[in-house]
């Protein structure tokens, strides 16, 4: 999809100008009033007043999760699509007995000194900026995955949370799963051998979204606010409300959608550096042509030295495909494999239950875990702190960046280029099976995008000697929706 502006009518120009003026006014209000809020000191019996930003889709789960909690009151619903206000407001009233305020602009809510926290279920490209603004305004944050749309803004969100002493929880709910925590602890413990490969699978049906024509935004949607930090561009119906995931300006493909959950688990099992020494990716948007931009098939290997992290993202499953869905993790050690709550030893033998493996997570539901930490003011009470969020989200971005700077080449050439990398070749065979056996695609006729092996400086969070890749660590932001250069 082109990002270049198109001609607009005078009526459209006036409407956009009015929208921009309103946003600028709200921004002024925020900078004058919002940043003065320091956050209340909450007693054990104080009600936590919370705003939900992004109330379609996953936002409904936020409303349901927080709205039924004792001691939590949803006082704001925030979304640039005002068409959602009536039904979502009524949902809140059913849960709590009172109607929340409804605003299109997050900055209006953040300017309210009585607001304690924000939960963020917006599009990915808004996650970090709302987190940053909320921290500056003295609010705690529950932010959906991924924390960031790019690596830079995730680092700034982490810095702002620490600078302003804010509690920030990430929506990777598996961090509050006792079963997942036991598998991870077993992989890290050495009791079942040394971990050599941590693997994640995101095989989830992602079929063609077709092509939608450029059109005026629907009445009730402030498209300027919806775009926020992203480049100005025309509206089409593949953006609102879900298919934005498959456009680089707003989403991160399925590796940064469903995949970030399994990526987080895969990284969690690796003791040592949070970010890898190098990354290689390959794949494509196979099987159809449509308006989407992100790959529906993406294979990535991260090199941590003694341990590799391999990740499979396959969208051509179920429905039209003979291939099955698979969304899980497994961990390969020198002595066997950990999966499904058990250790499976090499050479056969009875699987070993992991139920006695100790974990350090707080055993409570993920939304409730956030509220616990908001009250205690202890980062260590969080199961998925913002630092965890930054690194796991960054891995998804590194995989995408490698793919984007790669070059398309014929299938056999791609295979030859990947041969020196054993882990990558295993993924190549998996991709081939999915496409050829699962979808009857003539793989020998495919063009596969393959990246070079990109060296990465984990300490500096930059690629080594690759300007094209480093440019994708951040983006050009649109005023006034700018992520700062420093925390």
N, C-alpha and C positions, 0 to 999 in steps of 0.2 A: 504494500500500500504506500503510495507516495505521501510524503510529509509536506510537500509544497502547497502553499495556499492556493485556493481557487477563487475565481471572481465571485463577489457577493452582491446582492441587491442592496439598495439604500436601506430598506427596512431591516435586513439582516445586520448591516453595519451598525445601525442605531442600537439594535438589540444587544449586539456584542459589546458596544461601547458602554451601554448602561450596565451590563453585567460586570465588565471590568471595573467601572467606577464603584459599583457596590462592593466588589472584592477589595478594592483599594481602601474604601472606607472601613470595612471590617478589619482590614490589616492594621490600619491606624488605631482602631479601638483596641485590638489585641496588644499592640506594642505599648500602648499607654497603660492599659489596665491589666491585661492578662499576665504580663511578665512580673507584675508586682505580687502576684499570689505566691505565697510560700508554702501552701499546703497546711491543713489543720493538723494538730497533734490529736490523733484519734484515740479515745478511750475504748475499753473493751466493749462498752455498750453503745457507743456512738454509731449512728447510721452512716454508712459510706454512700455518698451521692455520686452516681456514675452516669456517664454519657456513652451511648453506643453510636459509633461512627461507622456508617456503612450498614444499612439495615435490610438489604436484600440478601437472599442466599444464606451464607454463613452467619450474617448478622442476626438472622432469626434464631440461631442457636445461642448467640450471645444474649439475646433478649430472654429466651427461655431459661438459660443457665443462671444468669445473674438475677433475673426478675423474680425467681421463686426463692431466693435466699433470704433468710432472716438477717436483718441488719444491713441490707443493701437496698437502695432505692434508685431505680433508673429515672433520672430527672431530665435527661436530654436524649432525643433521637436526632442524629445528624446525617444528612444525605443530600447531595445536590439534586436527587430525583424526588421532588416533593410529592409525586403521585403515590409514594409509599407511605406517607405520613399517617393517613387515616387508619388504614388497616393495622399497621405496626403499633400505632398509639393505642388502639383498642386492645391489642394483645398485651401491652404493658398494663393497661388498666385492669384487665382480667386477672393478671398475676398479682398486682399490688394494690389495686383499688384506686389509683390516681393516674391521671393523664400526664405524661411528660411534656416538656416543651419540645417543639420541633423547629429545627433551623437547618438551612441548606449549607451554611459555612461553618466549619469546625472552629474558626477563630472566635465566633460569637459565643460559643459554649465555653471555650477556654478563658474568655475574659470574665467569666462568672467566678468570683472568689469562693463561692459556696460549693463549686464542683470539686470533688476529690480525685476522681479517676476517670479514665477514658478507656473503653475497649474498642479496638480497631479491626473492622472486618471489611475494609474498603478494597479497591483494586490494589495490586502490588505496588504500583508506582506512587501511591500515597502513604504507604506504611511508615517509612522512615521519617518523612516530613511531619506527619501528625505526631509521631513519637517524640521527635525533637521539639516541636512547638509545645507539646504537652509538658515535657520535662522542664522547659524554660518557664512555663506558667505554673509550675509547682504541682502538677498532677501526676499521679501514678498511671501506668499504662499496661493493659493487656493487649498485645498486638498479634494478629494472626500471622501465620507463616506465609511467605518468608519475611523476616524482619525487614528486608531491604529489596530494592529493585536493582541495586548494583553494590559493589564491594565498598566503595567510598562512603556512601550514605549510611551503610550499616556500621562502619567504624565511627562515624559522627554520632549516630544514635546511641551507641555504647558510651561514647565519651560524654554526651549530654546527660545520660542517666547517672553516671558517676559524679559528674560536676555538680548536679543539682540534687543529689541524694534521693533519687527516685527509685521506686520499685517498678521494674519492667519485666513482665512475664511473656514468654513466647508461646504461640499456639501449637506447639509440637506436643500433643497430648500423650504420646508414648512415653515421655519423660516421667509421667505419673503412673505408668503401668508397672505393676509389680512383676508380672511375667517377663516383660521386655527388659526391665532392670536386672532381673536374675540372669538372663541370657548374656547381657552385656558384661555383668560382673564376672560371670564364668569365663568369658572370652578374655577378660583382662587379668584374671587371677593367676594364670599359669598352671593351675591345677589340672587342666585338661590339655596341656601342651601349649606351646608358644603360638600365638596368633600369627598367621602368615597372610591371610586374605580375609578382608571384611567385605561382604557383598550385599548390595541392595537391589531390589527388583521393583520396578514400577511398570508393570504390564497391565495397562488399563485402557479400555476402549475409547479411542479419540478419532472419530471418523470425520469426514469432510464437513466443513461449515458452509460450503458453497460460496457464493459471492453476492453481497448486498450492495445496491446502488448508493451513491452519494445522495443525501437527502437532508432537509432541514431537521434539526433536533426536535423531538416531540415536545409539545407543550408540557410544562412542569419540570423539565430537565434543564438545569443550568449547565450547559455543556462546557462553558469556560471553567467553571469550578471542577467539573468532572475531569477535565484534562489536567488541571493543576500544574504539576511540574513538567508534564510532557509537552512536546512541541505542538503548536497550534496546527490543526488540520481539520479536514471536513468530517462531518458526522456520517456514519452508516450504522445499520442495525446489527452488524456483527460485533459492535463494541459494547453495547449495553443490552443485557446485563452480564453475560458470562464469557463470550468468545474473545473478549479482550486478552484472555490468557495466552492466545496464540499470536499476538502482535508484540514485537520487541519494545515498542514505546510504553507498553502498559504491563505486560506479563513477562514470564520467564519460561514459557513452555511447560510441559508436564514435569520436567525435572525440578522446577521451582514451584510446582503446584501440588499434586499428590506426592511427587518424588522427594520433596524436602523432608517429609516425615521419615522415609526410609534412609535418606542420606544422613539425617541427624543420628539415627540409630547406628548406622554403619560407622560414622565418625566417633560416636560415643565409645565404641568398643576398642578404639585405638588409643593406647596409653602413649603419651609423648606429645609431639608438636600438634597444634590444632590444625595447621595448614600444611599442604604437601610440598615436596621438593620439585615436583613436576606434574603436568597433566597432559593427557592426549585424549581427543574426542573424535568420533566419526559417526556418520548417519545421514539422514535426509528426511524430506517430507515425501514419503513414498506412497504409491497406490492410488493417488488422486491429485488433481490440481484444483486449488481453491484460493480463497483470499488470505488464508492464514500464512504466517511467515516462519514460525518456529518449527523445528523438526518433530515429526511424530515418531521417529526412531532415532535414539541418541545413545551411544555407548561411550563410556568414559572410564579411564583408569587414572587414579591418583597414586603417585609414588611417595610413600612415607619412609623409604629406606628398606628396613627389614619387613615392613608390612605394606601390602597394596590394598587400596580400596577400589573395587570395581563396581560400576553402576550401570544397570540396564533400564532404559526407558523405551517401551514398545507400545504404540497406540493401536496397532492393527491386530486387535484381539477381539474375541467374542463376535456376536452379530454376523457380519459378513465373512468372518474369518473362522478357520478351523482351529486357530491358536486360542489357548485359554488365558484368562486373566491371571495375574500373579502379583500380589503386593505384599512383600515380606522381606526378611533379612535372613542371612545365614553367615556363620563364621567358621572358617577353616583353620585348624591348628595343625601342628606337627603330629598330633595324635589322633585327630578325627575331625568331626564336624558338629557344631552347635546349631540346632534349629528346632523349632516346635517345642521349646521348653525342655529339651533333652540333649545330652551329649551322645553322639553316635561314633563309637570308636572305629578306627581304621581296621580293615580286615574282618568286619562283622562283630558279633558279640552283642549282648543285650544293651540297649540304650540306658543311659543313666539319667534319672530325674534331677532337675536343678532346683527343686523346691527348698533344699537346705542351704542354697547359696545366699549369703547375706547381702543386703543392699542398703544404700544410704538415703534413698528417696523418702520423702514424706508420703505416707499412705493416705492420700485424699484425692478427691476428684480435682481435675486440673483448674477449673474456674475457682473452686473453693481454695485451692492452694495459693492462688493469687491473693485472694482476700485475706488468708492467714498472714501472708507476708506484708500486705498493706497495713495490717494492724500491728504486727510485731516490729516493722521497720528493719527486718533482717534479710539481707540478700540471700544468706545461706538457707533460709526457709523456702526459697523458690526452687522448684524442680527444673525449671527451664528459664534461667536468668538470661538477660540480654546479651551477655558475653557468649554463652552457649549459642544463642540465636544468631549472632553475627557470624561465627565461624561456620556453622552448618549451612546458613544461607549463602555464605561466600563460596563454599564448595560448589553449590549449584551454579553460581555465576561463573566460576572458573571453567566448569564444564561447557557452559554455553559460549563463553568467550573463545575457548579453544576451537569449538565448532565454527564459530563465525569467522575466525581468521584463517580457517582451513581452505583448501582448494578442492573443487570437484574433479574427480578423476574416474575412469572406468573401473568397474568392479574388480577385475583381476589386478589392475595396478594398485588399487587400494589394498588389496590382500597382500601384495608383495611389500608395500611400504610398511605394513603393520607386522610383518613376520618376525622382526627382531624382538618384539614385545609379546611375551608369552601370554600375559593376562589379556592384552588387547586382542590377540588371536582367538582366545577362548570366547570373548565377546563377539568377535566377527563371526564365528561359527554359530553362536546363538542367534545373531541377527539374520544370518543366512537361513537358518531353520525356520525362523518366524516368517520371513518373507516368502521363501520358496515352498516350504511344506505347509505352512499355515495359511498362505494367501495366494498360492499359485502364481507368484510374480517371477518372471524370468530375470533372475538376479544378474546374469551375465550381460544383460543389456542396461543395467542401472549405472547411473553416475552417483558415486558416493562422495560426500564431502569428508575429507580427512585432514586433521590438523597435524602439524609437526609436533614433536614432543616439546612442550613449552616449559622451560625452567622457570621456577617461581621462588622469589625471595620472601619467605614467610614472615620474617621480622619486619620487612618494609612493606609487605603486602603489595608487591609489584612484580611483574614479570621481568625476567632478565633479558635485556637487549631485544625487546620486541615492542616497538612503539605502537603498532596497530592494536596489539592486545592490551597494552596499558591504557590506551584511549578509551577502551570499553569498560574500564574499572569505574568510570563515573559517566556523567552526561552533561550536556548543556541544559541548564534549568531556565524556566520561563518565569520572568518577574510577574508577581512578587513571590512566586512559589519556589524559593531557592534554598537548597540545602547548603549550609555554610561550609567553607573550606576547612574550618577547624572547630573543634568543640570548645 
